[in-house]
């Protein structure tokens, strides 16, 4: 980096974190203060001024919508009608305490549960909650509903304009589509490298594979760019990234060369060309799709070759290259769905791409209904928060606390997914609130009713509060927000030092409610649920492995519209496990013990490999009748499948030990390594494809349990 010219001092620059926080603070301060002053001093409407300010603060200061300013504006715009609906509901239901409490229970659950839709709905949830909380307190004044809606609309419109136009953010990192395109480029280079001597990938290529593959991990992708939503394009883009990682992993362990035969060379060329085509499609070009068609033909030529005449080494090579071809085809198909949506060409694997022809309401319903179970962390979080908010509203209504919505605001902002985290947050928050309350008491006692001082001090104080709060933590945020609300309410009505007392008492009461429900409802957060869901997923995977190898051995009719046995249950178990892992990863590393070193992502990938491999073996591109395996290959495939499934069950028990955990451990490698390398006489290609799949699953299991010195489970008998 070039330094400053001689004799000229270098320009001081804010650290990136402070610069981003300052830009967001400027936007929320400008939009909130502009609406507040416009209605309070321009139109003499305290109601509209209150709602204009709190609408902007709720959706920008309290919410955590990820992305740049323009991305947040795109999320906020469709949320405006929802905010107006929530204000209307809160206004009408505040007629009685019981109706406000019941509404808080239902609305609180629904708004917390929409987090299943991805990071953006989850980030907007707290702000939407406040849009119901604010009007749900007395006085019951339906006649002021018009003023409330006008104020909130103006505040939200100002916020959308500020996010879109004021101090634009710089884009950090490449979008997910570009990351997937780079992975496709890397796959094309690897496939091309395997076509020339020495027919294996060197160290530089393997390092490139690791770097590109790691860039597709959700933890490495900014929240706003993660394809985590239930829509078709987002599902397909996530599928593209997963297929790209699988393809790169398969290429890294593949060796080409003349010994593998011309058919393998043809497949690798087709994989290379298809990957180039996929990268172009992800970057907005419109390739004809000829490379994917050639890859389909080359794959069919390998899969339908004669079973006799080729030595076992060649058949194993063909089985390995079939896995590469299938991963490349999955990546290409998913990329087209991600770019073109329902206008994409019909897929040849409706089981794997079950979402390809579904409309958005159906996909949303599947996502929502799939999580309406006790084991879903989204369901647990929604129940916990809804009960806490309803209890806080009941206490505030029965005791008629002054400014009772501050109590619900404290419950909303301080309740965490684990009891330990909630206690730690509350302790810091109360300290910050106490400091802020003392400063407020001194300020109100000194200034009195001079609103000019409060009006002049509010914008710079908001700017400081919304800059330091996100950076310095919850203690600073509570202290600064206490000062902000004091200056706001001192302009709305004459205030004394007791306003600081009310603020402190409300935060204390709201914190107590959050702690109680944090202890009563799933106090360990995702810790226990993660282990249970991962263990359940491995048990479902074990059942799928056993059933798949049994069907491979038995032969029979196969149709493209079918699915592997246990497909639905394994897919749902994967969804639950992924949700639990996502929440676990978001929780602070507080005494996680052995969980901190566990490779949970490897466990998830193994589940996907089971699902994809079973579909690959049992769901052909066209209807056909598969003959049964000869006796010895059938017995060998069944034996290997049983032992791999047994290892999965033992690993699942290790992840979630029951009352009778396994005893003397042995090396996991001893359970299946010898079986996979056997070559029974008369084994057809299907046997080697099955053995290759089971061998990859064994490798996945070794990655789950760690290095050989640690990878010990009980010997399956």
Buried (B, 14 or more C-beta within 10 A) or exposed (E): EEEEEEEEEEEEEEEEEEBBBBBBBBBBBBBBBBBBBBBBEEEEBBBBBBBBBBBBBBBBBBBBBBBBBBBBBBBBBEBBEBBBBBBBBBBBBBEEBEEBBBBBBBBBBBBBBBBBBBBBBBBBBBBBBBBBBBBBBBEBEEEBBEBBBBBBBBBBBBBBBBBBEEBEBEBEEBBBBBBBBBBBBBBBBBBBBBBEEEBBBEEEBBEBBEEBBEBBEBEEBBBBBBBBBBBBBBBBBBBBBBBBBBBBBBBBBBBBBEEBBEBBBBBBBBBBBBBBBBBBBBBEEEBEBEBBEBBBEBBBBBBEBEBEEBEBEBBBBBBBBBBBBBBBBBBBBBBBBBBBBEEBEEBBBBBBBBBBBBEBEEBBEBBBEBBEEEBBBBBBBBBBBBBBBBBBBBBBBEEEBBBBBBBBBBBBBBBBBBBBBBBBBBEBBBBBBBBBBBBBBEBBEEBEEEBEBBBEBBBEBBBBBBBBBBBBBBBBBBBBBBBBBBBBBBBBEEBEBEBBBBBBBBBBBBBBBBBBBBEEBBBEBBBEBBBBBBBBBBBBBBBBBBBBBBBBBEBEEBEBEBBBBBBEBBBBBBBBBBBBBBBBBEBEEEEBEEBEEBEBBBBBBBBBBBBBBBBBBBBBBEEEEBEBBBEBBBEBBBBBBBBBBBBBBBBBBBBBEEEEEBEEBBBBBEBBBEBBEBBBEEBBBBBBBBBBBBBBBBBBBBBBBBEEEEBBBBBBE
